[in-house]
Amino acid sequence: MKLSLVPCTLLAAVSAVVAQTQNTTFLTGFIETLQGMGLTDLTTFASQINDSSFGEALLATISDGKPYLFFAPSNDAFMNAPENVTANPPDTLAYHYVSGNFSGDMSMYPNVTLGRTFLNDSMFVQLEGNKSQVLAWTKLADGAIHILNQMNDTMVTNTTMYGNITINVINTVLSFPPSLSDVVMMDMNASLSSLQTVLQEINVEYFNASTGETHNTSTFDVLNMGAHGFTLFAPNSSALDAISSALQSLSNNQTLADTILLNHVINGTSVYSSELVGMNYTSAAGEPLLFMMNTTGQYVTSGNVTAKIIQPDVLLSNGVIHVIDRVFLNEKSDMSAASSAAASATSAAGHSTTESAPIGFSQTASLTASGSNAAQPSNSKSAAVATYAQSGSTKMWAVGLTVLGAIVGGYITLS
């Protein structure tokens, strides 16, 4: 028997043809499934990326046999979608796909499920390590799955499977997490209306890692545009009201105020609620942040103060906010520990991984919050933006310094 070697170019060509055939077969079946579910507007919308490099890459990815979630907007969702939400088909579709196996996840609020989407366009996402944006959802008392951080109550109305893809039909087209400035504008109680002005009046020396230069920059601009990955524990209005006299004294002690405020921040990384369970983190002041969860909710401790997270996972384009019900009056600091934690966060952000399960799943898999004591938001819109229903210069000064805590110490850098 005579053997011959098939040229590598021929093998590559054959492989490409086989892959193309498989992708075409997969796509045909996928479209037929969506149309059979009545999602004709979605298939029309998706057809706009058919001949694009993104469309080819997306098809190659979702047909690879690995598990994915697809949050599929209904026809009514497209009919009611604002034009700006659907203006960019590739990015819009990318935010509706989530990597990983979520079949074992049954999170009830205050547990929140988070998955990593395909959206990584730097125009809309500025997370640490160039990570893709996340999506957050939970099951409420009505038994339905609600998507958080949307301006309208967004819920899953139907679920079906197509091969390796779980298709969740939703009643709105998803919007991307906004910048801090947009969160200020969207605040439902108009309590953050002066936050931007306050933060723009506070300048800090800010090191730009990209240029190697230090500039005197407003705190608002750094948080809004410069920081790539941060976690802010933001006290709500009641928490600030409870310590109004202490806030007055802090206005005369900038060093102490900075320390207290730095203890509200985890630097250099976006830590979502599912990653907090049973974990310890180091604040930007170098102090331990301890976390626990029970049937009444999720809690964080700094020093001798334990606060309840009353609004988890307020997603931003470049970080995440968790709203809490108390202020951490922790006057201690360890800047060596803070520097080490920031360096570790920067190093960890540089390691790219693809989530194969919900973010933080190993920490929350055994936890379910249920029963009469479990906290419930009034609707998913309440988790869309941080609300600080407060007034008066003292309170707004406090909020401004709380956000300033993400900057003081010079650890957050523009990558």
Rosetta blueprint (number, residue, H / E / L):
1 M L
2 K L
3 L L
4 S L
5 L L
6 V L
7 P L
8 C H
9 T H
10 L H
11 L H
12 A H
13 A H
14 V H
15 S H
16 A H
17 V H
18 V H
19 A H
20 Q H
21 T H
22 Q H
23 N H
24 T H
25 T H
26 F H
27 L H
28 T H
29 G H
30 F H
31 I H
32 E H
33 T H
34 L H
35 Q H
36 G H
37 M L
38 G L
39 L L
40 T H
41 D H
42 L H
43 T H
44 T H
45 F H
46 A H
47 S H
48 Q H
49 I H
50 N L
51 D L
52 S L
53 S H
54 F H
55 G H
56 E H
57 A H
58 L H
59 L H
60 A H
61 T H
62 I H
63 S L
64 D L
65 G L
66 K L
67 P L
68 Y E
69 L E
70 F E
71 F E
72 A E
73 P E
74 S L
75 N H
76 D H
77 A H
78 F H
79 M H
80 N H
81 A L
82 P L
83 E L
84 N L
85 V L
86 T L
87 A L
88 N L
89 P H
90 P H
91 D H
92 T H
93 L H
94 A H
95 Y L
96 H L
97 Y E
98 V E
99 S E
100 G L
101 N L
102 F L
103 S L
104 G L
105 D L
106 M L
107 S L
108 M E
109 Y L
110 P L
111 N L
112 V L
113 T E
114 L E
115 G E
116 R E
117 T E
118 F L
119 L L
120 N L
121 D L
122 S L
123 M L
124 F L
125 V L
126 Q L
127 L L
128 E H
129 G H
130 N H
131 K L
132 S L
133 Q L
134 V E
135 L E
136 A E
137 W E
138 T E
139 K E
140 L L
141 A L
142 D L
143 G L
144 A L
145 I E
146 H E
147 I E
148 L L
149 N L
150 Q L
151 M L
152 N L
153 D L
154 T E
155 M E
156 V E
157 T E
158 N E
159 T E
160 T E
161 M E
162 Y E
163 G L
164 N L
165 I E
166 T E
167 I E
168 N E
169 V E
170 I E
171 N L
172 T L
173 V L
174 L L
175 S L
176 F L
177 P L
178 P L
179 S L
180 L H
181 S H
182 D H
183 V H
184 V H
185 M H
186 M H
187 D L
188 M L
189 N L
190 A L
191 S L
192 L L
193 S L
194 S L
195 L H
196 Q H
197 T H
198 V H
199 L H
200 Q H
201 E L
202 I L
203 N E
204 V E
205 E E
206 Y E
207 F E
208 N E
209 A L
210 S L
211 T L
212 G L
213 E E
214 T E
215 H E
216 N E
217 T E
218 S E
219 T H
220 F H
221 D H
222 V H
223 L H
224 N H
225 M H
226 G H
227 A L
228 H L
229 G L
230 F E
231 T E
232 L E
233 F E
234 A E
235 P E
236 N L
237 S H
238 S H
239 A H
240 L H
241 D H
242 A H
243 I L
244 S H
245 S H
246 A H
247 L H
248 Q H
249 S H
250 L H
251 S L
252 N L
253 N L
254 Q H
255 T H
256 L H
257 A H
258 D H
259 T H
260 I H
261 L H
262 L H
263 N L
264 H L
265 V E
266 I E
267 N E
268 G L
269 T L
270 S L
271 V L
272 Y L
273 S H
274 S H
275 E H
276 L H
277 V L
278 G L
279 M L
280 N E
281 Y E
282 T E
283 S L
284 A L
285 A L
286 G L
287 E L
288 P E
289 L E
290 L E
291 F E
292 M E
293 M E
294 N E
295 T L
296 T L
297 G E
298 Q E
299 Y E
300 V E
301 T E
302 S E
303 G L
304 N L
305 V E
306 T E
307 A E
308 K E
309 I E
310 I E
311 Q E
312 P E
313 D E
314 V E
315 L E
316 L E
317 S L
318 N L
319 G E
320 V E
321 I E
322 H E
323 V E
324 I E
325 D L
326 R L
327 V L
328 F L
329 L L
330 N L
331 E L
332 K L
333 S L
334 D L
335 M H
336 S H
337 A H
338 A H
339 S H
340 S H
341 A H
342 A H
343 A H
344 S H
345 A H
346 T H
347 S H
348 A H
349 A H
350 G L
351 H L
352 S L
353 T L
354 T L
355 E L
356 S L
357 A L
358 P L
359 I L
360 G L
361 F H
362 S H
363 Q H
364 T H
365 A L
366 S L
367 L L
368 T L
369 A L
370 S L
371 G L
372 S L
373 N L
374 A L
375 A L
376 Q L
377 P L
378 S L
379 N L
380 S H
381 K H
382 S H
383 A H
384 A L
385 V L
386 A L
387 T L
388 Y L
389 A L
390 Q L
391 S L
392 G L
393 S H
394 T H
395 K H
396 M H
397 W H
398 A H
399 V H
400 G H
401 L H
402 T H
403 V H
404 L H
405 G L
406 A L
407 I L
408 V L
409 G L
410 G L
411 Y L
412 I L
413 T L
414 L E
415 S L
